[in-house]
């Protein structure tokens, strides 16, 4: 995401995700997306509507079966630019696959 490569970041995320993964991207405004196909469709619509997103990490920590990433998100669209401090929470199963991924404002 720091390299402005949403498609590459999405492919990397999905390569490490369970088939029944649940995503809750910040841009989805609280909507849960179930499975890889739902996430791909969401980001395709996002891009088709002319929005752009970049993100970067400040810190990464491990807590039990979760990885917590603190960082920033920049969204550009509809003539507006928004910078947000965020925290991503990735939860893993016993096979080291992501089973849920959500983002919160920090």
N, C-alpha and C positions, 0 to 999 in steps of 0.2 A: 504494500500500500504506500510505502514511502517513495517508491519509484513511479508512482502514478500508473500502476499496472493492476487494475481491479481484476481483470480476467486471470492473470497469473496468480494473484493472491487467492482468488476464489478456487482455482484448481488445486492449489497447495492445501487450502483448508479442507476441501472435500476429499482429498486423497487420504486424509487422516481422520475422517469422520465415519461414524456408524451409519448404516442405511436408514435408521429411524431417528437420526439426529434432529434436535429442535434448535432453531436459530431465532434470535430476537435482536436483529440489527437496530441500531439507534435510529436510522432513517425510516424504519418500519413503524415508528411511533407506538410501540407497545404490542404490535401484532406479532404472533408467533408463526414461524414458518416451519413446517414439518417436512423434513427430508431434503436431500440435495436438489431435486428438481424444483421444489418451491423456492429455494434460495436462488438458484440460477434464473428462474422466471422473474423474481423480485428485482434482482440487479439488472436484468435486461430491460425491464420497464423503466427503472430508474435512469439508465443511460439513454434510452429512447426519448425520455422526456427532457433530455438536455442537462441533467444533473451530473455533477462530478464530485468525487470524494477522494480525499487523501487522508492517510493516518500514519502515525508513528508512535513508537514506544519509548517511554522514559525508563521503565523498570519492569522486571518480570520476576514473579515469585511463585513458589509452589506451596499449596496448603492442602494436605491430604490428597484427594483425587482430583484437585482443581489446580489450574494455573491461572494466576491473576496478572494481567498486563495493565499498567497505567500508562497513559499517553494522551495524544491529541487527535482530534478529527477536524478536518476542514471540508465543508460542504459548499459547493458553488452551484447556484441555480436560481432561476426566476429573477435574475438581476441582483441577487444577494450573495454575500459571502458570510459564512458563519464558522467561527472557530470555537471548539468545545474541548474542555479537558474531560477525558473519559477513562473508564475502567472496564476492561473486558474480563469476563469470567468464563473460562473453558473448563467443563467437567468431563472426566474421562472414565471409561469402563475398565474392566480388568484386562482387556486386550489392547489397552492404550489408544483407543479410538475416542474421538470427541463425541459425547452424547448430547451435550447442550452447549450453546455459546450465546452469551448475552452481553450487552453493553449498557453501562450506566454512566450518567454524568458524574464526574468526580467532584 
